[in-house]
Amino acid sequence: MHVFVTGGTGLIGSAVVAELLANGHTVLALARSDASAQAAEAAGATTIRGGLADLDVVRAGAAQADGVIHLAFGNDFSSAEAVARSVAEETAALLALGEVLIGSDRPLVTVSGTPWVPGAASTESDPLPTDGPVGGRGRTVNEILTLASRGVRSTSVRLPRTVHNNGAGGFAGLLTQIARGSGVSGYPGDGTQRWPAVHALDAAVLFRLALEQAPAGTAWHAVADEGDAVRDIAEVIGRRLGLPVASVAEETFGPLGQIFATDQPSVSVHTREALGWKPVHPSLLEDLENLQP
């Protein structure tokens, strides 16, 4: 397939582009800067210049493709307002992508987070949250999945709280960033809450499998580690950075504080069985050993 990819030069996107190219697909990547364009082209993709807010460019990219993988997101978590702006921008772009693909039976693979279920590990059949700081993303993904009834092979890959590679990425990466700035490797509450995780290279394989195989209207879990205790994550970060480890106020983590404090393990049994996905790369706690002081 000729695949249009948004967010193709980030930690996850660069792995997805490499996975697609290694398996015989070609890639058209959305590039919002010269640096992004150079990175995508060096990887072997062609590029179309623009960002998620450039809806005519987004539509043009989808119109040229046999399938679409959407990964781009603003990733500004500095305030609730910033998160809301990123969600709104993504929503407009996804709806534009969906409009182009209606009636074509072409795949549209989008992304969300794994849901959380009180007292249990979430599965692929659990609904996405549609309230809270990022509830808008859940509502948008649900709307995209309804395009299955309008001739779009829309699917969603649900990513865990940390998608990592070489110790970087996801919620664990934010913990590391905050620790470097504050001088304390902190965690909210007692640290027993669990976060699921996956290596970026394993997640990339699932995005390809969803593009190639997933039926319309389905959701999949890119979960390799069911749930690591946040205190265990913070302890590895503290040891690698030479910093003390301690419980800190939930407010330390800004608009994501409530999510950081929530126990949210997740599993991927159905995904592994139905799509033949088998994560093989290092776990989060192993990968965090690559952190440099």
C-alpha positions as CSV (number, residue, x, y, z in Angstrom):
1,M,0.0,0.0,0.0
2,H,0.9,3.6,-0.4
3,V,0.3,4.9,3.2
4,F,-0.2,8.4,4.4
5,V,1.2,8.9,7.9
6,T,0.7,11.8,10.2
7,G,3.2,12.2,13.0
8,G,5.7,10.1,11.1
9,T,8.9,11.5,12.7
10,G,8.1,11.2,16.4
11,L,9.2,8.3,18.7
12,I,6.3,6.2,17.6
13,G,5.9,7.5,14.1
14,S,9.5,7.0,13.0
15,A,9.2,3.3,14.1
16,V,5.9,2.9,12.2
17,V,7.4,4.4,9.0
18,A,10.4,2.1,9.3
19,E,8.1,-0.9,9.9
20,L,5.9,-0.1,6.9
21,L,8.9,0.4,4.5
22,A,10.5,-2.8,5.7
23,N,7.4,-4.7,4.8
24,G,6.9,-3.5,1.3
25,H,4.7,-0.5,1.7
26,T,5.5,3.1,0.6
27,V,5.0,6.1,2.8
28,L,3.8,9.7,2.3
29,A,4.5,11.5,5.6
30,L,3.0,14.8,6.7
31,A,5.9,17.1,7.6
32,R,5.4,20.4,9.3
33,S,9.0,21.6,9.3
34,D,12.2,21.3,7.2
35,A,13.7,19.1,10.0
36,S,10.7,16.7,9.9
37,A,10.8,16.5,6.1
38,Q,14.5,15.8,6.1
39,A,14.1,13.0,8.8
40,A,11.2,11.4,6.9
41,E,12.9,11.5,3.6
42,A,16.1,10.1,5.1
43,A,14.1,7.2,6.3
44,G,12.8,6.5,2.8
45,A,9.4,8.3,2.8
46,T,8.2,11.0,0.6
47,T,6.6,14.1,2.2
48,I,3.8,16.6,1.9
49,R,4.4,19.8,3.8
50,G,1.9,21.0,6.5
51,G,0.6,20.4,10.0
52,L,-2.6,18.9,11.4
53,A,-4.2,22.4,11.3
54,D,-3.7,22.5,7.5
55,L,-6.8,20.6,6.6
56,D,-6.5,21.0,2.8
57,V,-3.0,19.4,3.0
58,V,-4.3,16.6,5.3
59,R,-7.1,15.9,2.8
60,A,-4.7,15.9,-0.1
61,G,-2.4,13.4,1.6
62,A,-5.3,11.0,2.3
63,A,-6.6,11.4,-1.3
64,Q,-3.3,10.1,-2.6
65,A,-3.1,7.1,-0.3
66,D,-4.3,3.5,-0.2
67,G,-4.5,3.8,3.6
68,V,-3.9,6.2,6.4
69,I,-2.2,5.9,9.8
70,H,-2.8,8.9,12.1
71,L,-0.3,9.5,14.9
72,A,0.2,13.2,15.2
73,F,-0.8,15.0,18.4
74,G,0.2,18.4,19.9
75,N,1.6,16.8,23.1
76,D,1.5,20.1,25.0
77,F,0.4,19.0,28.5
78,S,1.4,22.3,30.2
79,S,-2.2,23.3,31.0
80,A,-5.7,22.1,30.5
81,E,-6.2,24.7,27.9
82,A,-3.2,23.5,25.9
83,V,-4.5,19.9,26.0
84,A,-7.9,21.1,24.8
85,R,-6.3,22.9,21.9
86,S,-4.4,19.8,20.9
87,V,-7.5,17.6,21.1
88,A,-9.5,20.1,19.0
89,E,-6.8,20.3,16.3
90,E,-6.6,16.5,16.2
91,T,-10.4,16.1,16.0
92,A,-10.6,18.4,13.0
93,A,-7.8,16.6,11.2
94,L,-9.3,13.2,11.8
95,L,-12.7,14.2,10.6
96,A,-11.1,15.6,7.5
97,L,-9.3,12.3,6.9
98,G,-12.5,10.3,7.4
99,E,-14.4,12.5,4.9
100,V,-11.9,11.8,2.2
101,L,-12.1,8.0,2.8
102,I,-15.8,7.6,3.0
103,G,-17.1,5.0,0.5
104,S,-13.6,3.8,-0.4
105,D,-13.1,0.8,1.9
106,R,-9.6,2.1,2.5
107,P,-8.1,1.7,6.0
108,L,-7.9,4.5,8.5
109,V,-5.9,3.6,11.6
110,T,-6.1,6.0,14.4
111,V,-4.8,6.1,18.0
112,S,-6.1,6.5,21.5
113,G,-5.0,5.4,25.0
114,T,-6.0,2.3,26.7
115,P,-9.0,2.8,29.0
116,W,-9.0,2.2,32.7
117,V,-11.5,0.0,34.5
118,P,-11.8,0.2,38.4
119,G,-10.4,-3.0,39.9
120,A,-9.6,-4.8,36.7
121,A,-7.2,-4.7,33.7
122,S,-8.9,-3.1,30.7
123,T,-9.5,-5.1,27.5
124,E,-10.2,-4.3,23.9
125,S,-14.0,-4.5,24.6
126,D,-13.9,-1.8,27.3
127,P,-15.1,1.6,26.1
128,L,-12.9,4.6,25.9
129,P,-13.3,7.4,28.5
130,T,-15.1,10.4,27.1
131,D,-14.6,12.8,30.0
132,G,-11.6,14.1,31.8
133,P,-8.6,15.9,30.4
134,V,-8.3,13.9,27.2
135,G,-11.9,12.7,27.0
136,G,-12.3,14.6,23.7
137,R,-9.9,12.1,22.1
138,G,-12.1,9.2,23.1
139,R,-15.2,10.9,21.6
140,T,-13.4,11.5,18.4
141,V,-12.0,8.0,18.0
142,N,-15.5,6.7,18.7
143,E,-16.8,8.9,15.9
144,I,-14.1,7.7,13.5
145,L,-15.0,4.0,14.3
146,T,-18.6,4.7,13.3
147,L,-17.3,5.4,9.7
148,A,-17.1,1.6,9.4
149,S,-20.8,1.9,8.3
150,R,-19.9,4.4,5.6
151,G,-17.3,2.5,3.7
152,V,-14.1,3.3,5.8
153,R,-12.1,0.4,7.3
154,S,-11.5,2.5,10.4
155,T,-9.7,1.0,13.4
156,S,-8.1,2.2,16.5
157,V,-4.8,1.1,18.1
158,R,-4.9,1.9,21.8
159,L,-1.6,2.8,23.2
160,P,-0.6,2.3,26.9
161,R,0.6,5.1,29.2
162,T,4.2,4.6,28.1
163,V,5.5,3.8,24.6
164,H,9.2,3.7,25.1
165,N,12.5,3.3,23.2
166,N,15.9,3.8,24.8
167,G,14.4,5.0,28.0
168,A,12.4,7.8,26.4
169,G,8.7,8.3,25.7
170,G,5.3,8.4,27.3
171,F,4.3,8.9,30.9
172,A,7.7,7.5,32.1
173,G,9.4,10.0,29.9
174,L,7.4,12.8,31.5
175,L,8.3,11.4,35.0
176,T,12.0,11.6,33.8
177,Q,11.6,15.2,32.5
178,I,10.0,16.3,35.8
179,A,12.6,14.6,37.8
180,R,15.4,16.3,35.9
181,G,13.8,19.7,36.5
182,S,12.8,19.2,40.2
183,G,15.7,17.1,41.5
184,V,13.4,14.4,42.8
185,S,12.1,11.3,41.0
186,G,8.5,11.7,42.1
187,Y,5.4,9.6,41.9
188,P,1.8,10.5,43.0
189,G,0.2,8.8,46.0
190,D,1.8,5.6,47.3
191,G,3.1,4.6,43.9
192,T,1.2,1.3,43.8
193,Q,-0.9,2.4,40.8
194,R,0.1,0.5,37.6
195,W,0.7,1.8,34.1
196,P,0.8,-0.5,31.1
197,A,3.7,-0.1,28.6
198,V,5.0,-1.2,25.2
199,H,8.2,-0.7,23.2
200,A,7.8,1.6,20.2
201,L,9.1,-1.1,17.8
202,D,6.5,-3.5,19.0
203,A,3.8,-0.9,18.8
204,A,4.9,-0.2,15.2
205,V,4.3,-3.8,14.2
206,L,0.7,-3.6,15.5
207,F,0.0,-0.4,13.5
208,R,1.1,-2.3,10.4
209,L,-1.0,-5.3,11.2
210,A,-4.1,-3.2,11.9
211,L,-3.5,-1.4,8.5
212,E,-3.2,-4.7,6.7
213,Q,-5.7,-6.9,8.5
214,A,-8.0,-5.3,11.0
215,P,-11.8,-5.4,10.3
216,A,-13.7,-2.1,10.2
217,G,-14.8,-0.6,13.5
218,T,-12.4,-2.5,15.7
219,A,-10.0,-1.5,18.6
220,W,-6.7,-3.1,19.5
221,H,-4.4,-3.0,22.5
222,A,-0.7,-2.3,22.0
223,V,0.1,-3.6,25.5
224,A,3.2,-5.6,26.2
225,D,3.6,-4.9,30.0
226,E,0.2,-5.2,31.7
227,G,1.1,-2.8,34.5
228,D,4.3,-1.6,36.2
229,A,3.9,0.1,39.6
230,V,4.7,3.8,39.2
231,R,6.9,3.7,42.3
232,D,9.0,1.0,40.5
233,I,9.3,3.2,37.5
234,A,10.3,6.2,39.6
235,E,12.9,4.1,41.4
236,V,14.7,3.1,38.2
237,I,14.6,6.8,37.0
238,G,16.0,8.0,40.4
239,R,18.7,5.4,40.4
240,R,19.8,6.1,36.8
241,L,19.7,9.9,37.4
242,G,21.2,9.8,40.9
243,L,18.2,11.5,42.4
244,P,16.1,10.8,45.6
245,V,12.7,9.0,45.1
246,A,9.7,10.3,46.9
247,S,5.9,10.7,46.7
248,V,5.0,14.2,45.5
249,A,1.7,16.1,45.2
250,E,-0.6,15.1,42.4
251,E,-0.5,18.8,41.3
252,T,3.2,18.3,40.4
253,F,2.0,16.6,37.2
254,G,-0.2,19.4,36.0
255,P,-3.4,18.6,34.1
256,L,-2.4,14.9,33.9
257,G,-2.1,14.6,37.6
258,Q,-5.4,12.8,38.0
259,I,-4.5,10.3,35.3
260,F,-1.0,9.8,36.7
261,A,-2.6,8.8,40.1
262,T,-5.0,6.2,38.6
263,D,-4.4,2.5,38.6
264,Q,-4.9,1.5,35.0
265,P,-3.5,-1.9,34.0
266,S,-4.4,-3.3,30.6
267,V,-4.1,-6.5,28.6
268,S,-3.9,-7.4,24.9
269,V,-5.0,-11.1,24.8
270,H,-7.5,-10.6,22.0
271,T,-5.1,-8.5,20.0
272,R,-2.4,-11.1,20.2
273,E,-4.8,-13.9,19.2
274,A,-6.7,-12.2,16.4
275,L,-3.8,-10.3,14.7
276,G,-0.9,-12.6,15.6
277,W,0.9,-9.7,17.4
278,K,3.8,-10.8,19.6
279,P,5.9,-8.1,21.4
280,V,9.5,-9.1,21.6
281,H,11.4,-6.0,22.6
282,P,12.6,-5.0,26.2
283,S,10.1,-4.2,28.9
284,L,9.7,-0.6,30.2
285,L,11.8,-1.3,33.4
286,E,14.5,-2.9,31.3
287,D,14.5,-0.1,28.8
288,L,14.7,2.6,31.5
289,E,18.2,1.2,32.3
290,N,19.3,3.1,29.1
291,L,18.6,6.5,30.8
292,Q,21.7,8.6,31.0
293,P,22.4,10.9,34.1
